Amino acid sequence: MESRQMLENELTKIEAWEKNQSGLWFWERIGRIPFKILDKLTPKFIHEKIGLLLDEIGSYLQTGGKYLVQEKAILRLVERKANTPIESISDIKQIPLHSMIEASHEHAEKWAKVATVQGATTGIGGIFTLAVDIPALLGMSLKTLQEIAIIHGFDPKEKNERIFIIKCLQFSSADVVGKKAILNELSTFYQGRNSSNEMMSQLQGWREVVYTYRDQFGWKKLLQMIPIAGMIFGAISNRSMIQDLTETGNMLYRKRRILERLQDDSTASLSPHS
C-alpha cells in the first residue's frame, strides 16, 4: 500500500484542482444566456422532458431507479489494473490508489467515446432529437458516476452514495458560487458524518440540479439544434461534458478514499498495539 507521504501528495493535487474550479471561463458565463433566451421559444415537449428528469432524479435518489448499474464489468476492470482478485466492491477498498487511478483513466476514455457517438447520433435531427439527448445524457452521467464510485470502493446502491453522486453531478454543472457551496457541503462526507437526512436537506436543490444541468448546455447545445450540422456540435459538446463529469467524479471520490486512508493511518499510529 502507498505511503502517507504519497497520499498527502495526491491530496494536494486534488485540493489544487478544487481551487482551479473557482474560475468560470467567460464563454461559460455567456453560455448560460442562450437557454434563458430560448426558454420562451422552446417547444412544449422539451419542457415536458425537463419535467420528467425531475421525477427521474427523485426516483434515483430514493431507490436507484433504472439507473443502478451492473458492477461486474467494473470489478473486472479494477481487478485487471490491481492484478489481484476482486470479488466485491468492499475488496476494492484495499487495493493501491494508483490502481484506482489507472482504472479511472481507462473508464473515462471509454465514456468519452460513448458520449461522442451519442452526441453525434442525437444531433442529426436538430431541436427534435435534442429532446432525446438531454435525458439520455443525464442517464449516462448517472451511470458514469456510479461506476466511478465502484472504482474507488464505494457502493452506489447505498442511498448516501446516490446523494453524493447527485452532488458530483451538481458540482460539474454549477457556477463558481455553487461549486464553493457544494465543496463545503461535501465536507460532511469527508469527515465521516454523512447522514441521509442531513444530505437530503442540502439537496433541497436537487430540482436545481436538473435546471442547472440544462442551462449548462447553453451554447454547447445551441448549435446542436441545427439539423445535420448538429452531429458535429453534439459529438463535441457531449464528449466535453462527460470529460468534465468524469474528472469531477474521480477527483471527489479519490479525495474521499485518500482522507479515509489517512484517517486509518492516524488511528493505527495512535493505537497502543501499533
matplotlib code that plots the C-alpha trace (Angstrom):
import matplotlib.pyplot as plt

x = [0.0, 1.1, 2.9, 1.4, 3.6, 2.2, -1.4, -0.7, 0.9, -2.2, -4.5, -2.5, -3.1, -6.9, -7.0, -5.2, -7.8, -10.6, -9.1, -8.9, -12.6, -13.3, -12.8, -15.6, -14.5, -16.1, -17.7, -19.1, -20.8, -22.3, -23.0, -25.9, -27.6, -29.0, -31.2, -32.7, -33.5, -34.6, -36.9, -39.8, -39.1, -38.6, -41.3, -43.6, -42.4, -38.9, -40.1, -42.1, -38.8, -37.2, -40.1, -39.6, -36.0, -37.1, -39.1, -36.3, -33.7, -36.2, -36.6, -32.9, -32.2, -34.8, -34.2, -31.6, -34.5, -33.5, -30.0, -28.4, -25.5, -24.2, -21.0, -19.3, -17.6, -16.2, -14.9, -13.1, -11.6, -10.2, -9.1, -7.1, -5.4, -4.7, -3.6, -5.4, -8.8, -11.7, -15.0, -16.9, -16.8, -15.5, -12.4, -11.5, -11.1, -7.8, -6.1, -3.4, -4.5, -2.5, -4.6, -7.8, -6.3, -5.3, -8.8, -10.4, -8.4, -9.4, -13.0, -13.1, -11.8, -14.5, -17.3, -15.9, -16.1, -19.6, -20.7, -19.2, -21.1, -24.4, -24.0, -23.4, -26.4, -28.8, -27.5, -28.8, -32.4, -31.6, -34.0, -36.2, -33.5, -32.2, -35.2, -33.9, -30.3, -30.9, -32.4, -30.1, -27.1, -28.4, -28.7, -25.2, -23.9, -25.5, -24.2, -20.7, -20.6, -21.9, -19.1, -16.6, -17.9, -17.3, -13.8, -13.0, -14.6, -17.9, -21.3, -23.8, -26.6, -26.4, -28.5, -25.7, -23.7, -26.5, -26.8, -23.0, -23.3, -26.0, -23.7, -21.0, -23.4, -24.4, -20.8, -19.8, -22.5, -22.5, -21.2, -18.4, -20.6, -22.3, -19.0, -17.8, -21.1, -21.0, -17.4, -18.5, -21.5, -19.3, -17.2, -19.8, -18.8, -15.1, -15.5, -17.5, -20.7, -22.8, -26.3, -29.0, -31.3, -28.6, -27.5, -31.1, -31.7, -28.7, -30.2, -33.2, -31.8, -32.0, -34.5, -31.9, -29.6, -31.8, -32.3, -28.6, -27.7, -29.9, -28.6, -25.0, -25.8, -26.0, -24.0, -22.8, -26.3, -27.5, -25.7, -26.8, -30.4, -29.4, -30.3, -27.3, -24.7, -25.8, -24.0, -20.6, -21.6, -23.5, -20.4, -18.1, -20.4, -21.3, -17.7, -16.7, -19.5, -18.7, -15.0, -15.8, -18.0, -15.6, -12.8, -15.1, -16.2, -12.7, -11.3, -14.0, -14.2, -10.4, -10.3, -12.7, -10.6, -7.4, -8.8, -10.2, -6.7, -5.0, -7.5, -6.9, -3.2, -3.5, -5.7, -3.3, -0.3, -2.1, -3.0, -1.1, -0.5, 1.0]
y = [0.0, 3.6, 5.7, 8.5, 11.0, 9.7, 10.0, 13.6, 14.4, 13.2, 15.1, 18.3, 17.7, 17.3, 20.4, 22.4, 21.2, 22.3, 25.8, 25.9, 25.2, 28.7, 30.3, 30.2, 31.0, 34.0, 31.9, 29.5, 32.5, 33.8, 30.2, 30.2, 33.0, 31.2, 28.9, 31.9, 33.4, 30.2, 29.3, 31.2, 29.7, 26.1, 23.7, 22.4, 18.8, 19.8, 21.5, 18.3, 16.3, 18.5, 17.8, 14.1, 14.5, 15.9, 12.8, 10.5, 12.1, 11.9, 8.2, 7.7, 9.3, 7.1, 3.7, 4.0, 3.6, 2.4, 3.9, 1.4, -0.3, -3.9, -3.8, -6.9, -5.2, -2.5, -5.1, -6.9, -3.6, -2.9, -6.5, -6.2, -2.9, -4.1, -7.6, -9.1, -11.0, -8.7, -10.4, -7.4, -3.6, -4.0, -5.7, -2.6, -0.6, -2.5, -2.0, 0.6, 4.1, 4.0, 1.0, 3.1, 6.0, 3.7, 2.2, 5.6, 6.8, 3.8, 4.2, 7.9, 7.3, 4.7, 7.0, 9.9, 7.8, 6.7, 10.3, 11.4, 8.8, 9.6, 13.3, 12.8, 10.5, 12.7, 15.8, 14.6, 15.9, 19.3, 20.5, 17.4, 14.9, 17.3, 16.4, 12.8, 13.9, 15.7, 12.7, 10.3, 12.3, 12.6, 8.8, 8.4, 10.8, 9.0, 5.6, 7.0, 8.4, 5.2, 3.3, 5.9, 5.2, 1.5, 2.0, 3.8, 1.2, 2.9, 1.2, 3.2, 1.0, 2.8, 5.9, 8.1, 7.3, 8.2, 11.6, 12.1, 11.2, 13.9, 16.4, 15.4, 16.0, 19.3, 20.4, 19.7, 22.0, 24.6, 28.2, 29.5, 30.2, 26.9, 25.0, 26.6, 25.8, 22.2, 21.7, 22.9, 20.5, 17.6, 18.1, 16.0, 13.0, 13.7, 13.9, 10.7, 12.1, 11.9, 11.2, 10.8, 13.3, 15.9, 15.5, 15.3, 18.7, 20.0, 18.5, 20.7, 22.0, 18.6, 20.3, 22.9, 20.2, 19.5, 23.1, 24.0, 20.8, 22.0, 25.6, 24.2, 23.1, 26.7, 27.5, 23.9, 22.7, 25.9, 24.8, 21.2, 22.5, 22.8, 19.6, 17.6, 20.2, 19.3, 16.0, 17.7, 20.0, 17.3, 15.0, 17.7, 19.0, 15.6, 14.5, 17.7, 17.4, 13.7, 14.5, 17.3, 15.0, 12.1, 14.5, 15.8, 12.3, 10.9, 13.9, 14.0, 10.2, 9.9, 12.6, 10.6, 7.4, 9.3, 11.0, 7.7, 6.1, 9.0, 8.7, 5.0, 5.6, 8.2, 5.8, 3.0, 5.1, 6.1, 2.5, 1.2, -2.0, -0.3]
z = [0.0, -0.6, 2.0, 3.9, 2.0, -1.3, -0.1, 1.1, -2.3, -4.1, -1.7, -2.5, -6.2, -5.7, -3.5, -6.2, -8.7, -6.4, -6.3, -10.0, -10.2, -8.7, -12.1, -14.7, -18.2, -19.9, -22.6, -20.0, -18.3, -21.6, -22.5, -20.0, -21.7, -24.8, -22.7, -20.9, -24.3, -25.8, -22.9, -24.4, -27.8, -26.7, -27.8, -25.0, -25.4, -24.4, -21.3, -20.5, -20.9, -18.3, -16.0, -16.4, -15.4, -12.1, -11.4, -12.6, -10.3, -7.4, -8.1, -8.4, -5.0, -3.3, -5.0, -7.7, -10.2, -13.7, -13.4, -11.0, -12.8, -13.0, -11.2, -12.6, -15.6, -13.3, -10.8, -13.7, -14.8, -11.3, -10.9, -14.1, -13.0, -9.5, -10.6, -7.7, -7.4, -6.8, -5.7, -4.4, -4.0, -0.5, -1.8, -3.8, -0.6, 0.0, -3.4, -4.1, -5.0, -8.3, -9.4, -8.9, -10.8, -13.8, -13.8, -13.7, -16.7, -18.8, -17.7, -18.5, -22.0, -22.6, -21.6, -23.6, -26.7, -25.9, -25.3, -28.6, -30.6, -28.7, -29.3, -33.0, -33.3, -31.4, -33.2, -36.6, -36.2, -34.5, -31.9, -32.1, -31.3, -28.7, -26.6, -26.7, -26.0, -22.7, -20.7, -22.4, -21.3, -17.8, -17.7, -19.0, -16.4, -13.5, -14.7, -15.2, -11.7, -10.2, -11.9, -10.6, -7.1, -7.6, -8.9, -5.6, -3.4, -2.7, -3.3, -5.3, -4.1, -0.8, -0.5, 0.9, -2.2, -4.6, -2.8, -3.2, -6.9, -7.4, -5.6, -8.1, -10.9, -9.5, -8.9, -12.5, -13.9, -11.1, -11.3, -9.1, -6.1, -6.5, -6.6, -3.4, -1.6, -2.8, -1.6, 1.8, 1.9, 0.9, 4.0, 5.8, 3.7, 4.1, 7.9, 8.1, 9.4, 6.3, 7.4, 4.7, 6.4, 6.5, 2.9, 1.7, 3.3, 1.5, -1.7, -1.5, -4.7, -6.5, -8.7, -9.3, -10.5, -13.5, -14.4, -13.9, -15.8, -18.7, -18.6, -18.7, -22.3, -23.3, -26.4, -26.5, -27.4, -29.2, -32.4, -32.0, -32.7, -36.4, -38.3, -39.7, -38.6, -35.1, -35.4, -35.1, -32.3, -30.5, -30.6, -29.3, -26.6, -25.2, -25.1, -23.3, -20.7, -19.9, -19.7, -17.2, -15.3, -15.0, -13.9, -11.2, -10.0, -10.0, -8.0, -5.4, -4.9, -4.8, -2.2, 0.0, -0.4, 0.5, 3.5, 4.8, 4.4, 6.1, 9.0, 9.3, 9.3, 12.1, 14.1, 13.7, 14.7, 17.9, 18.8, 21.9, 20.0, 16.9]

ax = plt.figure().add_subplot(projection="3d")
ax.plot(x, y, z, "-o")
ax.set_aspect("equal")
plt.show()
